[in-house]
Amino acid sequence: MYLKKVNIQAILEDTNGDLLIGTWEDGLFRYVTGENRFIHYPMENQSSILSLFQDSRGTIWVGGSGSGLHRAEFSADKEDISLITYRHTPTSELSLCSNYIYSMDEDLQTHSLWLGTREGVSIMNIYQEGTFVNYQDTGTRYHLPVHEVNSVFRDKNGLMWIGTKGAGVFYANTRLPSFHIFHSHNSKVLFTDYISALYVEENGAIWAGFGYGVDYYHRNKTTSVVSTPRPYHISCSASTREVLLSAHDEGVITCRDGRKINQYTTRNCDFIPHDLVFTVYEDKKGNWWLGTYMGLGVRYKDGRSYCFNRLEGSDKLLTREITSITEGNDNTLWLATNNNGIIHVRGNMEQPEELLCKNYCIENGSLPVNTPLCFLVDSQGQVWAGTEGSGLCLYDTKSDSFRSVHRTYNLPGDMVGSMEEDELGNIWVGTNQGLAKLSPSENEEFRVRIFTVSDGLADNFF
């Protein structure tokens, strides 16, 4: 049997490779590709078909012209068809909004069948057949500013697109947020939404720096630890198990169990060059390295302490404003400065007078910009630098320089302000236009996923 003088309205290739053909007034046809023949299903009162769709379960749906939505069930030999029909019922708001089904597609996020109809959009969970949520221009809780929808479509990113007659195109994102936001108005943890520093202990206790000080949250109780403007950094000493706080003009404050233990300033110790301390980094040997407004300071685990701006013979690079510090796998130090590039410190770290420094900066071509912000030494030993202006940079051992890989990975914006590697080897990168996740792949490159406010972030700026 062949199709002659048939008005075709819809064609669908099913998972078996057969073609289902919906017609006007002549019902449904199947072309069995392996046998080169047609099967005709007249469908009697449902003979005019506007749309066809097969969902993720393999179920075939038939959209009728005035006859509603039909779930088609075929016999084992494909020769016969039976229909389960859902129609519009004026007295039920949970019924189909219209019996004219122009288009269908499935939202794989929610496993719902979206129907474009003469009266709006009807959405039905495929595991709760017969119950519809209707989006219409009038008479429903779910408003859609258009009367007639002639097309619904899911793109490869999971967005649902709605084509209308006379009102343009709409899209909907039904993905659940990837992030949970703690706001000051709905959280027992936060009293303000501005967070400048954060550290979470193994027992779940949270240390958070705000515009007014540092709070400690543990066991559903929040305690104000210190009151100080602009806390910059919070970390934990692996050797003493003390939490280390650095803040504007407050030196270094040590804490434990939500209480202040000690405070080190220029007035009572010899390892703080200036009371404006940006960061405290404890190396693998338990030595504390301090980045301050007037350079580097160190307190060795054995009790010795030095300020490099007062140490005779020390490299002048170590007296610059230092904002971030990390340690490489070779026990050398990497320092970020304020507008003076990156400093690499080598030599015997136990002998501060003998340390050697190299400057990576725009002037000598070894760094694209002079504004590094943060570091990450990953599990492979690679040194990453986040910058303002050139985004993410990676240290190249062969050329002994940093090169920007921001565009290589198509990262948003031009600033990287924070980085962290998780237990699976994913590198999380905070930018000025979203949060990026770099996942390692088999070819030693990275797959990149960008998260923005549309994924549930409170803001795109990190």
C-alpha positions in Angstrom: 0.0 0.0 0.0 1.3 3.5 -0.9 0.2 7.0 0.2 -1.8 8.7 -2.6 -3.5 12.1 -2.3 -3.0 12.2 1.5 -2.6 15.5 3.4 0.4 14.9 5.6 0.6 16.9 8.8 3.3 15.2 10.9 6.1 12.7 10.5 8.0 10.8 13.3 10.8 8.3 13.1 10.4 6.0 16.1 13.2 4.2 17.9 12.7 1.1 15.6 13.4 3.2 12.5 9.8 3.1 11.3 8.2 6.2 10.0 4.8 7.3 11.6 2.9 9.6 9.4 0.0 11.7 10.7 -2.5 13.0 8.2 -5.5 15.2 7.9 -8.7 13.1 7.8 -6.9 9.8 7.0 -5.6 8.9 10.4 -2.1 7.4 11.0 0.2 5.5 8.7 3.3 3.5 9.5 6.0 2.9 7.0 7.9 -0.3 8.0 11.4 0.5 6.6 12.7 -3.1 6.9 9.8 -4.4 4.8 9.2 -1.5 2.5 5.4 -1.4 3.2 2.8 0.8 4.8 0.3 0.0 7.6 -2.8 2.2 7.9 -4.5 3.0 11.2 -7.8 4.8 10.3 -8.5 6.0 13.9 -12.2 6.7 13.1 -13.2 9.9 15.1 -9.6 10.8 15.7 -8.6 10.8 12.0 -7.1 14.3 11.8 -3.6 14.5 13.3 -1.5 17.6 13.9 1.5 16.3 15.8 3.5 13.1 16.8 6.1 12.5 19.5 7.9 9.7 21.1 9.0 10.3 24.8 12.0 9.1 26.7 10.2 5.9 27.7 9.4 5.0 24.1 5.7 5.9 24.3 4.1 7.3 21.1 1.9 10.4 21.5 -0.6 11.6 18.9 -1.8 15.2 18.9 -5.3 15.5 17.4 -7.1 18.4 15.7 -10.1 18.7 18.1 -9.8 15.2 19.5 -7.2 15.8 22.2 -4.1 13.9 23.2 -3.8 10.2 22.5 -1.3 7.6 23.9 -0.9 5.0 21.1 -0.4 1.4 21.9 0.5 -1.0 19.0 0.1 -4.7 18.8 3.2 -6.9 18.7 2.9 -7.4 14.9 2.3 -3.6 14.6 -0.9 -4.2 12.6 -3.4 -2.8 15.2 -3.5 0.3 17.4 -5.4 1.2 20.5 -5.7 4.7 22.0 -5.9 6.2 25.5 -7.3 9.7 25.1 -7.1 12.8 27.3 -9.3 15.7 26.4 -10.2 19.2 27.6 -12.9 19.2 30.3 -14.3 22.7 31.0 -15.1 21.9 34.7 -11.5 20.6 35.5 -8.5 22.9 35.7 -6.2 19.9 35.6 -7.5 18.7 32.2 -5.9 19.5 28.8 -6.3 23.2 28.0 -7.3 22.5 24.4 -8.1 19.5 22.2 -6.0 21.0 19.3 -2.4 19.9 19.8 0.0 21.7 17.4 3.3 20.5 18.8 4.9 18.3 21.4 8.3 17.8 23.1 9.6 16.5 26.4 11.5 18.4 29.1 14.1 15.9 30.2 14.8 17.8 33.4 11.3 17.2 34.7 10.2 14.3 32.4 7.2 16.3 31.4 5.4 16.4 28.0 5.0 20.0 26.8 2.1 20.6 24.4 1.6 23.6 22.2 -2.1 24.1 21.7 -4.8 26.5 20.4 -5.3 27.8 24.0 -1.8 27.9 25.4 0.7 25.4 26.8 -0.3 22.2 28.7 2.4 20.4 30.6 2.0 16.7 31.8 4.4 14.6 33.8 4.8 11.4 31.8 4.6 9.4 35.1 1.3 11.2 36.1 -0.7 10.9 32.9 -3.9 12.8 32.6 -3.0 15.6 34.9 -2.0 18.9 33.3 -0.6 22.2 34.3 -1.9 24.9 31.9 -0.2 28.1 31.0 -2.7 30.5 29.4 -3.4 34.2 28.9 -6.6 34.1 31.0 -8.4 31.9 33.5 -5.4 30.1 35.1 -2.9 30.6 37.9 0.0 30.1 35.5 0.1 33.0 33.1 1.5 33.0 29.6 0.9 36.3 27.7 -0.3 34.6 24.5 -3.3 32.7 23.4 -2.1 30.3 20.7 1.1 28.3 20.8 2.1 26.6 17.6 5.5 25.1 18.5 7.4 23.8 21.6 11.0 22.6 21.3 13.8 21.5 23.7 17.3 22.5 22.7 20.5 20.6 23.4 21.1 22.7 26.6 17.7 21.6 28.0 15.9 24.9 27.5 12.3 24.7 26.4 11.3 27.1 23.6 7.8 28.3 22.9 6.8 29.6 19.5 3.6 31.6 19.4 1.2 33.1 17.0 1.5 36.9 17.2 3.6 37.2 20.4 7.1 36.1 19.5 9.2 33.4 21.1 9.6 32.5 24.8 12.0 30.2 26.6 11.9 28.4 30.0 14.7 27.0 32.1 13.4 24.2 34.3 16.7 23.0 35.7 16.9 22.8 39.4 19.4 25.3 40.9 22.8 23.8 41.3 23.5 26.0 44.3 21.7 26.7 47.6 21.9 30.4 48.6 22.2 31.5 52.2 20.8 35.0 52.5 20.9 37.1 55.7 17.1 37.2 55.6 16.6 33.4 55.6 19.6 32.0 57.3 20.7 31.5 60.9 24.3 31.7 59.7 24.5 35.1 58.0 23.6 38.6 59.4 24.8 40.3 56.2 25.1 39.2 52.6 28.6 40.7 52.2 31.3 37.9 52.8 35.0 38.7 52.5 36.5 35.5 53.9 35.3 32.0 54.6 36.6 28.8 56.3 34.8 25.6 57.2 36.4 23.2 59.8 36.2 19.4 59.5 33.5 19.4 62.2 31.3 21.7 60.1 31.9 24.8 62.1 31.9 27.9 59.8 34.1 31.0 60.2 32.9 33.9 58.1 34.4 37.3 57.6 32.0 40.2 57.0 32.2 43.9 56.6 32.1 44.3 60.3 34.1 41.4 61.7 34.3 37.6 61.9 31.5 35.3 63.1 31.6 31.6 64.2 28.7 29.3 63.5 28.5 25.9 65.1 25.7 23.7 66.3 23.0 26.2 65.3 24.6 29.0 67.2 26.4 32.1 65.9 29.1 33.8 67.9 30.8 37.1 67.1 34.5 36.4 67.4 36.1 39.7 66.5 34.8 43.1 65.5 37.1 44.5 62.8 36.6 46.1 59.4 37.5 44.2 56.3 38.7 40.7 57.3 40.8 39.5 54.4 41.7 35.9 55.0 40.8 32.9 57.2 42.8 29.7 57.3 43.8 26.9 59.7 47.2 26.0 61.0 47.8 22.3 60.4 50.5 22.3 63.1 48.6 24.1 66.0 45.0 23.6 64.8 44.4 27.3 65.4 42.3 29.3 63.0 44.2 32.2 61.6 42.5 35.5 60.9 44.0 38.4 59.0 42.3 41.7 58.8 42.8 45.4 58.0 45.2 46.9 60.5 44.6 44.1 63.0 47.7 41.9 62.3 47.1 38.2 62.8 44.4 36.8 65.2 44.5 33.2 66.3 41.3 31.5 67.4 40.0 28.1 68.5 36.4 26.8 69.1 34.9 30.2 68.3 37.1 32.1 70.7 40.0 34.5 70.2 43.3 33.1 71.6 45.9 35.6 70.7 46.6 38.6 68.5 50.0 39.4 66.9 50.8 42.9 65.7 53.8 45.1 65.0 53.8 46.1 68.7 54.3 42.6 70.2 56.1 40.4 67.6 58.9 40.5 65.1 57.4 38.7 62.1 54.7 41.3 61.0 56.1 44.1 58.8 52.7 46.0 58.9 49.5 45.5 60.7 47.6 45.4 57.4 48.0 41.6 56.8 46.4 40.3 53.6 47.1 36.6 54.1 48.8 34.0 56.3 50.2 30.8 54.7 51.5 27.9 56.6 54.0 25.8 54.6 54.5 22.1 54.8 57.0 22.5 57.7 54.7 24.5 59.8 56.3 27.9 59.2 54.0 30.9 58.9 54.5 33.3 55.9 52.7 36.6 56.0 51.8 38.8 53.1 51.3 42.4 54.3 51.1 46.0 53.0 54.9 46.4 53.5 56.2 43.0 52.4 56.8 39.5 53.6 57.2 38.2 57.2 57.9 34.8 58.5 57.5 33.0 61.8 59.4 29.7 61.8 58.1 26.7 63.7 61.2 26.8 65.9 60.3 30.3 67.2 62.6 32.4 65.0 60.9 35.4 63.2 61.8 37.9 60.6 60.4 40.9 58.7 62.0 41.1 55.3 61.7 44.9 55.1 64.0 45.1 58.1 66.3 42.2 57.2 69.7 43.3 55.8 70.6 41.9 52.5 67.1 40.6 51.6 65.8 41.1 48.1 63.8 44.3 47.7 61.1 42.3 46.0 60.1 40.9 49.4 59.3 44.4 50.6 56.5 44.9 48.1 52.8 44.7 49.0 52.0 41.0 49.0 48.4 39.8 48.8 48.6 36.0 48.3 51.0 33.2 49.0 51.3 29.5 48.0 53.9 26.8 48.1 54.9 24.7 45.1 55.6 21.0 45.1 59.3 21.8 45.1 58.9 23.8 48.4 59.4 27.1 46.7 57.1 30.0 47.4 54.9 32.0 44.9 53.9 35.5 46.0 51.3 37.7 44.4 51.9 41.5 44.7 49.7 44.5 44.2 50.6 45.7 40.7 54.1 44.3 40.8 53.5 40.9 39.2 54.5 37.5 40.8 57.5 36.8 42.9 59.0 33.3 42.9 61.1 32.6 46.1 63.7 29.8 46.0 66.5 28.6 48.1 66.8 27.3 51.7 63.6 28.6 53.3 65.1 28.1 56.7 67.8 30.8 55.9 65.9 34.0 55.0 69.1 35.9 54.2 69.9 33.5 51.4 66.6 33.4 49.6 66.6 34.1 45.8 63.8 35.9 44.1 62.6 36.2 40.5 59.9 38.6 39.3 57.4 37.6 36.7 55.8 40.7 35.2 54.6 42.4 32.1 57.9 44.3 31.7 60.0 41.2 31.2 57.3 39.3 29.2 56.9 36.5 31.8 53.4 37.5 32.9 50.6 39.0 30.8 49.6 41.6 33.5 51.0 42.9 36.7 47.9 42.2 38.8 47.9 38.6 40.2 45.1 37.9 42.6 45.4 34.2 43.7 47.2 30.9 43.2 46.5 27.2 43.0 49.0 24.4 42.9 47.0 21.5 41.7 47.4 17.7 42.4 49.6 17.4 39.3 52.0 20.1 40.6 50.9 22.7 38.0 51.0 26.3 39.2 47.9 28.4 38.2 47.6 32.1 38.8 44.4 34.1 38.7 44.8 37.7 37.5 42.9 40.8 36.9 43.0 41.6 33.2 44.2 38.2 31.8 42.1 35.9 33.8 43.4 32.4 34.3 47.2 31.9 33.7 49.3 28.7 33.9 53.0 28.5 34.6 55.0 27.0 31.7 58.1 25.3 33.0 59.8 25.2 29.5 59.5 28.9 28.9 59.7 29.8 32.6 56.7 32.1 32.2 53.0 32.4 32.8 50.7 32.3 29.8 47.0 33.2 29.8 44.7 30.1 29.2 41.6 32.1 29.8 40.5 32.1 26.2 41.8 28.6 25.6 39.1 27.3 28.0 36.5 29.9 26.8 36.2 31.3 30.4 34.0 34.3 30.9 35.2 37.8 31.8 38.8 38.7 32.3 39.3 38.3 36.1 40.0 35.3 38.3 39.7 36.0 42.0 39.7 32.6 43.5 40.5 29.0 42.7 40.1 25.6 44.4 40.7 21.9 43.4 38.3 19.3 44.7 38.9 15.7 45.5 38.0 14.6 42.0 40.6 16.8 40.4 38.1 19.4 39.2 39.4 23.0 39.3 36.8 25.6 40.4 37.5 29.1 39.1 35.8 32.2 40.4 35.6 34.9 37.7 33.9 38.3 37.4 31.3 36.8 35.1 30.5 33.4 36.7 31.9 30.3 38.3 33.8 27.9 36.1 34.4 24.2 36.7 37.3 22.7 34.8 37.0 18.9 34.7 40.0 16.7 33.6 39.4 14.5 30.6 41.3 11.6 29.0 43.3 13.7 26.6 44.7 15.7 29.6 42.7 18.7 28.6 39.7 20.1 30.6 36.0 20.1 30.0 34.5 23.4 31.1 31.1 24.1 32.6 30.1 27.7 33.4 27.7 28.4 36.3 25.9 31.8 36.5 22.9 33.3 38.3 20.7 31.2 36.1 22.1 28.1 37.8 21.3 29.5 41.2 24.3 31.6 42.1 23.6 34.7 44.1 26.0 36.7 41.9 28.3 36.3 38.9 31.2 38.1 40.5 33.7 36.1 42.6 
